[in-house]
């Protein structure tokens, strides 16, 4: 049990001490003559048995009245001090962490535009999991960290699709939307950092970044990456695809790869070898109609891990007893006041 406002309790104790001291001072000086008219024959009245009885009752009722008053003040300060119990609840659930990693180089635009709807369906079917989105070309950019806010994830996928659709139809100047500059920059800004020196479609850098965008890699969780790319490397990556696959293995991340139907055989083979090394599978765009059903089934085969959520702090007030005491003391004050007047 804790007291939320301890200073209120200290003030209440001070007020009670003053009240008790005032009562004793009043009792002590009650019999002393303080002026006014004196009445003769009071000794006879004071000796009368009926008067003695009534005075005894009056003193008892007065004592109860004072006690009720002190009790009500005490209970009031207890209520104001707000006794409470603090409970901490950590939300836990079993889930998988899934990162959507999209190569947004121009050669993969048509694949990604077609795959976004499939990815949205995957998010809807796998609700209960946490999703994140990484896009990459020369440099990777985290669009969304892991979250179970599926509406937000789907909104981001819709925005990516809108950007890809605009980029795939840039030749049609007559249909340029009003926000064409925003759409053009949304998936380009940040992903082309160093393009002149390093090149594009750096798949190893994109995959490695997706791994390190998983939080708390030292904790044991089920982590999955869905990677779309044509694996058409055009430059010098910091991390090769094979090295990125080793990073996935070291961190227990399973990768499911999706490639374009125009991929060179050598690119298919190297991408398939990399994702297979992680324990995942590789699919081609031409298998699109069954690809995501297969990926969802494969993901569902992966065991779920315990994910700790936010710590919820609840303050539970315990003012029931002091409130009942306050009501009773006020009721007693009312009753004793009426009785003392009889």
C-alpha positions in Angstrom: 0.0 0.0 0.0 1.3 3.5 -0.9 0.1 7.0 -0.1 0.1 9.1 -3.3 0.0 12.5 -1.6 1.9 12.1 1.6 2.1 15.8 2.3 -1.8 15.8 2.6 -1.5 13.2 5.3 1.1 15.3 7.2 -1.2 18.3 7.0 -4.1 16.2 8.3 -2.1 15.0 11.3 -1.2 18.6 12.1 -4.9 19.6 11.9 -5.9 16.7 14.1 -3.3 17.6 16.8 -4.6 21.2 16.8 -8.2 20.0 17.2 -7.4 17.6 20.0 -5.4 20.3 21.8 -8.3 22.7 21.4 -10.7 20.2 22.9 -8.5 19.7 26.0 -8.0 23.4 26.5 -11.8 24.0 26.2 -12.5 21.2 28.7 -9.9 22.5 31.2 -11.3 26.1 31.1 -15.0 25.2 31.0 -15.7 25.6 34.8 -14.0 29.0 35.2 -16.2 32.1 35.4 -15.8 34.3 32.2 -18.3 37.0 33.0 -22.0 37.4 32.6 -24.9 37.1 35.0 -24.7 34.6 37.8 -27.8 32.5 38.7 -28.6 31.8 42.4 -29.5 28.3 43.6 -27.5 26.4 41.0 -26.1 24.1 43.7 -29.6 22.8 44.3 -30.1 22.2 40.6 -26.8 20.4 40.3 -27.6 18.0 43.1 -30.9 17.0 41.4 -30.8 13.4 40.2 -32.6 14.2 37.0 -30.1 17.0 36.2 -27.2 14.8 37.0 -28.5 12.1 34.7 -29.1 14.6 31.8 -25.7 16.2 32.3 -24.1 12.7 32.2 -25.9 11.9 28.9 -25.0 15.3 27.5 -21.4 14.9 28.3 -21.3 11.4 26.7 -23.1 12.6 23.6 -20.8 15.7 23.4 -17.8 13.4 23.7 -19.1 11.2 20.8 -19.9 14.3 18.8 -16.3 15.6 19.2 -14.9 12.1 18.4 -17.1 12.0 15.3 -15.9 15.4 14.2 -12.3 14.3 14.6 -13.0 11.1 12.9 -14.6 12.8 9.9 -11.6 15.2 9.5 -9.2 12.2 9.8 -11.1 10.2 7.2 -11.3 13.3 4.8 -7.5 13.7 4.9 -7.0 9.9 4.3 -9.3 10.1 1.2 -7.4 13.2 0.0 -4.0 11.5 0.5 -5.2 8.8 -1.8 -4.0 5.4 -0.5 -3.4 3.2 -3.5 -1.6 0.1 -4.8 0.7 0.3 -7.8 0.5 -2.7 -10.1 2.8 -3.3 -13.0 1.6 -5.6 -15.8 3.9 -6.6 -18.6 1.9 -7.5 -21.7 3.3 -10.8 -23.2 2.2 -12.8 -26.2 3.5 -15.4 -28.5 4.3 -14.0 -31.9 6.7 -13.9 -34.9 8.7 -10.9 -36.1 8.4 -10.4 -39.9 10.4 -7.8 -41.8 9.3 -7.0 -45.4 12.5 -6.1 -47.3 11.9 -4.7 -50.8 14.5 -3.9 -53.5 13.1 -0.7 -55.0 15.6 -0.3 -57.8 13.8 0.4 -61.1 14.3 -3.1 -62.4 12.1 -4.5 -59.7 9.4 -1.9 -59.8 6.9 -4.1 -61.7 7.5 -7.0 -59.4 7.0 -4.9 -56.3 3.9 -3.2 -57.6 2.4 -6.6 -58.2 3.6 -8.0 -55.0 2.4 -5.2 -52.7 -1.2 -6.4 -52.8 0.0 -9.9 -52.0 2.1 -8.6 -49.1 -1.0 -6.8 -47.8 -3.0 -10.0 -47.9 -0.1 -11.7 -46.1 -0.2 -9.0 -43.3 -4.0 -9.6 -42.9 -3.7 -13.3 -42.8 -0.9 -13.3 -40.3 -2.4 -10.9 -37.9 -1.0 -11.5 -34.5 2.6 -11.1 -35.8 4.7 -8.0 -35.8 5.7 -6.5 -39.1 8.3 -4.0 -40.3 9.2 -2.6 -43.7 12.7 -1.9 -45.1 13.3 -0.6 -48.7 16.7 -0.5 -50.3 18.6 0.4 -53.5 22.0 1.9 -52.8 21.2 2.4 -49.2 18.6 0.8 -47.0 15.8 2.8 -45.3 13.5 1.7 -42.5 10.0 2.7 -43.5 8.4 1.1 -40.4 9.9 -0.5 -37.4 8.3 -3.7 -36.1 4.7 -3.0 -35.0 1.4 -4.8 -34.6 -0.4 -1.8 -36.0 -1.6 -3.5 -39.2 -3.5 -0.5 -40.5 -0.3 1.5 -40.4 1.7 -1.3 -42.2 -1.0 -1.5 -44.9 -1.1 2.3 -45.3 2.7 2.2 -45.9 2.4 -0.6 -48.4 -0.4 1.3 -50.2 1.9 4.4 -50.4 4.7 2.3 -51.8 2.4 0.8 -54.4 1.2 4.3 -55.4 4.8 5.4 -55.7 5.7 2.4 -57.8 2.7 2.8 -60.0 3.6 6.5 -60.6 7.2 5.5 -61.4 6.1 2.8 -63.8 3.9 5.3 -65.7 6.2 8.3 -65.7 6.2 8.3 -69.6 2.5 9.4 -69.4 3.0 13.1 -68.5 -0.7 13.8 -69.0 -1.6 11.8 -65.9 0.9 13.2 -63.5 -0.8 13.6 -60.1 -0.6 16.8 -58.1 1.7 15.2 -55.6 4.0 13.7 -58.2 7.2 15.2 -56.6 6.3 13.7 -53.2 5.6 10.3 -54.8 8.9 10.5 -56.7 10.9 11.2 -53.5 9.1 8.9 -51.1 10.9 5.7 -52.1 14.0 7.4 -53.6 15.1 9.8 -50.9 17.6 8.0 -48.7 17.8 4.9 -50.8 20.1 6.5 -53.4 22.7 7.9 -50.9 26.1 7.3 -52.6 24.6 5.9 -55.8 27.3 7.5 -58.0 30.1 5.9 -56.1 28.6 2.6 -54.9 26.0 1.6 -57.5 22.5 0.2 -57.1 20.6 -3.0 -56.1 23.0 -3.7 -53.3 21.0 -6.6 -52.0 23.5 -7.7 -49.4 23.4 -4.3 -47.7 19.6 -4.3 -47.8 19.3 -7.8 -46.3 21.9 -7.1 -43.6 20.2 -3.8 -42.7 16.8 -5.7 -42.3 18.5 -8.1 -39.9 19.8 -5.3 -37.7 16.5 -3.5 -37.8 15.1 -6.3 -35.6 15.2 -5.1 -32.0 16.9 -7.1 -29.2 18.8 -9.5 -31.5 20.3 -11.1 -28.4 16.9 -12.3 -27.3 15.5 -15.6 -28.6 12.7 -14.9 -31.0 11.2 -16.1 -34.3 12.5 -13.7 -36.9 11.6 -13.8 -40.6 12.4 -11.7 -43.6 10.4 -11.7 -46.9 12.9 -10.4 -49.5 12.0 -9.3 -53.0 14.8 -8.5 -55.5 16.2 -9.4 -58.9 19.6 -9.8 -57.4 21.1 -7.8 -60.2 24.0 -6.2 -58.4 25.3 -3.0 -59.9 28.1 -1.8 -57.7 30.3 -2.7 -54.7 28.2 -3.5 -51.6 29.5 -3.2 -48.0 28.1 -6.7 -47.3 27.7 -9.3 -50.0 24.6 -11.4 -50.3 26.4 -14.5 -49.0 27.8 -12.5 -46.0 24.3 -11.1 -45.3 23.0 -14.7 -45.3 25.6 -15.6 -42.7 24.5 -12.7 -40.6 20.9 -14.1 -40.8 22.1 -17.5 -39.7 24.1 -16.0 -36.8 21.0 -14.2 -35.6 18.5 -17.1 -36.3 16.7 -15.1 -39.1 14.9 -17.1 -41.8 14.6 -15.5 -45.2 12.0 -16.2 -47.9 13.1 -14.7 -51.2 11.0 -13.7 -54.2 12.7 -12.9 -57.6 11.6 -11.5 -60.9 10.9 -13.7 -63.9 13.6 -11.8 -65.9 16.4 -12.8 -63.5 19.6 -14.3 -64.9 20.2 -17.9 -64.0 23.3 -17.1 -62.1 21.4 -14.5 -60.0 18.6 -17.0 -59.3 21.2 -19.6 -58.2 23.1 -17.2 -55.8 19.9 -15.8 -54.3 18.4 -19.2 -53.8 21.6 -20.5 -52.2 21.6 -17.5 -49.8 18.0 -17.8 -48.6 18.2 -21.6 -48.4 21.3 -21.2 -46.2 19.0 -19.4 -43.7 16.5 -22.2 -43.6 14.1 -20.3 -46.0 12.9 -20.9 -49.6 13.2 -19.0 -52.9 10.3 -18.3 -55.2 10.1 -16.7 -58.7 7.5 -14.1 -59.7 6.1 -16.4 -62.3 4.9 -18.6 -59.4 3.2 -15.5 -57.9 -0.3 -17.1 -57.7 0.9 -19.7 -55.3 4.0 -18.0 -53.9 2.4 -16.2 -51.0 0.2 -19.1 -50.0 3.3 -21.2 -49.8 5.2 -18.5 -47.8 2.3 -18.0 -45.3 2.2 -21.8 -44.8 5.9 -21.9 -44.3 5.8 -19.0 -41.9 3.0 -20.7 -39.9 5.3 -23.7 -39.5 7.8 -21.6 -37.7 7.3 -21.7 -34.0 6.2 -18.5 -32.2 8.3 -16.9 -29.5 7.3 -15.0 -26.4 7.3 -11.3 -27.1 7.3 -8.9 -24.2 5.2 -5.8 -24.8 4.8 -2.5 -23.0 4.8 -2.4 -19.2 1.4 -1.1 -18.1 1.4 0.7 -14.7 -2.0 0.7 -13.0 -2.8 2.8 -9.9 -5.6 1.1 -7.9 -7.1 3.5 -5.3 -8.0 2.0 -1.9 -10.3 4.7 -0.5 -13.3 2.5 0.2 -12.8 2.1 3.9 -11.8 5.7 4.7 -14.8 6.9 2.6 -17.2 4.6 4.5 -15.6 6.0 7.8 -16.1 9.5 6.5 -19.8 8.9 5.7 -20.4 7.2 9.1 -18.7 9.9 11.1 -20.8 12.6 9.3 -23.9 10.6 10.0 -22.9 10.2 13.6 -22.3 13.9 13.9 -25.8 14.6 12.6 -27.4 12.1 15.1 -25.4 13.3 18.1 -26.1 16.9 17.4 -29.8 16.2 17.4 -29.6 14.2 20.6 -27.6 16.8 22.5 -30.3 19.4 21.8 -33.0 17.3 23.5 
